[in-house]
Amino acid sequence: MDIQSRTFDRIRGFFSGALDAVEYLGLLVIAIATSMAMYQEVMVMVGRGSVALADLLLMFLYLEVLAMIGQYFKSGQLPVRFPLYIAMVALARYLILDLKEMNEWRMLAVAGAIFLLTVGVLIIRYGHVRYPYREDKGETNAKRFVEE
């Protein structure tokens, strides 16, 4: 290996490590901020002495964000489904909170958006089950992939 190639590999390794560190730091900041927001919401519910459906949906959004971060830390991958779930719950929360101020067309548009997100999740799940990635099929196919 020549000097230029080794230097390039070192630079690439440095930047890759630096980007990983920034990524993990960003995820940590998001996790802490989400946990703080969740704590604040619990304190509001305790202070008010009641829990509304909107509060539960907001807590569910916070849990989905934390689950998404946890999934990324466990597998190093972020399934597209998680942001879609968050979007569906956010739209449902919007629909519930602003129902009285919405006209019929806006309600139908929000419900249609939720439906389209649901169909998107179903298509993604079907595609993943029907056409799994090679690393999802198990050890035997991974060996065959290496041999090809």
LUMBAKE-142962 format. One line per 3 residues: number of its first residue (from 1); their letters; for each residue y, z, x of C-alpha. Coordinates in steps of 0.1 Angstrom, whole numbers, always signed. Example, Ala and Ser with C-alpha at 12.3 -4.5 7.8 and 13.67 -1.06 7.14 Angstrom:
REM LUMBAKE-142962
1) AS) -45 +78 +123 | -11 +71 +137 .
***
This chain:
REM LUMBAKE-142962
1) MDI) +0 +0 +0 | +34 -9 +14 | +65 +13 +16 .
4) QSR) +83 -5 -11 | +54 -1 -36 | +51 +37 -28 .
7) TFD) +89 +42 -31 | +88 +24 -65 | +59 +46 -76 .
10) RIR) +78 +77 -66 | +109 +67 -85 | +89 +58 -116 .
13) GFF) +71 +91 -114 | +104 +110 -111 | +120 +93 -141 .
16) SGA) +88 +96 -161 | +87 +134 -154 | +125 +137 -161 .
19) LDA) +121 +119 -195 | +92 +141 -204 | +112 +172 -196 .
22) VEY) +141 +160 -217 | +117 +152 -246 | +101 +186 -245 .
25) LGL) +135 +203 -243 | +147 +184 -273 | +116 +193 -293 .
28) LVI) +120 +229 -283 | +157 +228 -295 | +146 +212 -328 .
31) AIA) +119 +238 -333 | +142 +267 -326 | +169 +253 -349 .
34) TSM) +144 +247 -377 | +131 +282 -374 | +166 +296 -375 .
37) AMY) +174 +275 -406 | +142 +287 -422 | +151 +323 -415 .
40) QEV) +186 +319 -429 | +172 +303 -461 | +148 +333 -465 .
43) MVM) +177 +357 -460 | +197 +338 -487 | +167 +341 -511 .
46) VGR) +163 +378 -504 | +200 +384 -508 | +200 +365 -541 .
49) GSV) +169 +383 -553 | +153 +351 -566 | +136 +319 -555 .
52) ALA) +143 +285 -570 | +123 +254 -568 | +150 +238 -545 .
55) DLL) +145 +267 -521 | +108 +261 -519 | +112 +224 -514 .
58) LMF) +137 +231 -486 | +112 +255 -470 | +86 +229 -473 .
61) LYL) +109 +204 -454 | +113 +230 -426 | +75 +235 -424 .
64) EVL) +70 +197 -422 | +94 +194 -393 | +76 +223 -375 .
67) AMI) +42 +207 -383 | +55 +174 -369 | +66 +191 -337 .
70) GQY) +33 +210 -334 | +13 +178 -339 | +33 +161 -311 .
73) FKS) +26 +190 -288 | -11 +190 -296 | -18 +153 -294 .
76) GQL) +11 +138 -276 | +15 +114 -305 | +36 +115 -337 .
79) PVR) +19 +100 -367 | +43 +79 -388 | +31 +97 -419 .
82) FPL) +49 +129 -410 | +84 +115 -414 | +73 +97 -445 .
85) YIA) +62 +130 -460 | +95 +146 -451 | +114 +117 -467 .
88) MVA) +93 +121 -499 | +100 +158 -502 | +137 +153 -494 .
91) LAR) +140 +127 -521 | +121 +149 -546 | +145 +177 -537 .
94) YLI) +174 +154 -543 | +160 +143 -576 | +155 +179 -588 .
97) LDL) +188 +192 -576 | +210 +164 -589 | +191 +154 -620 .
100) KEM) +219 +164 -644 | +245 +143 -626 | +223 +112 -621 .
103) NEW) +223 +82 -644 | +190 +65 -655 | +192 +38 -628 .
106) RML) +197 +63 -600 | +168 +84 -612 | +146 +53 -613 .
109) AVA) +158 +42 -578 | +149 +76 -563 | +116 +78 -581 .
112) GAI) +109 +42 -570 | +117 +51 -534 | +93 +80 -536 .
115) FLL) +67 +57 -550 | +72 +32 -522 | +69 +59 -495 .
118) TVG) +37 +70 -512 | +23 +35 -511 | +33 +32 -475 .
121) VLI) +14 +64 -466 | -16 +51 -485 | -15 +18 -466 .
124) IRY) -11 +36 -433 | -40 +59 -440 | -62 +30 -452 .
127) GHV) -54 +10 -422 | -62 +39 -399 | -95 +45 -415 .
130) RYP) -105 +9 -419 | -92 -3 -385 | -92 +27 -362 .
133) YRE) -77 +26 -327 | -103 +23 -300 | -97 +58 -288 .
136) DKG) -104 +71 -323 | -138 +56 -326 | -154 +79 -301 .
139) ETN) -169 +80 -266 | -192 +50 -269 | -165 +26 -279 .
142) AKR) -142 +40 -252 | -169 +32 -226 | -173 -3 -239 .
145) FVE) -136 -8 -238 | -135 +2 -202 | -164 -22 -194 .
148) E) -148 -52 -211 .
***
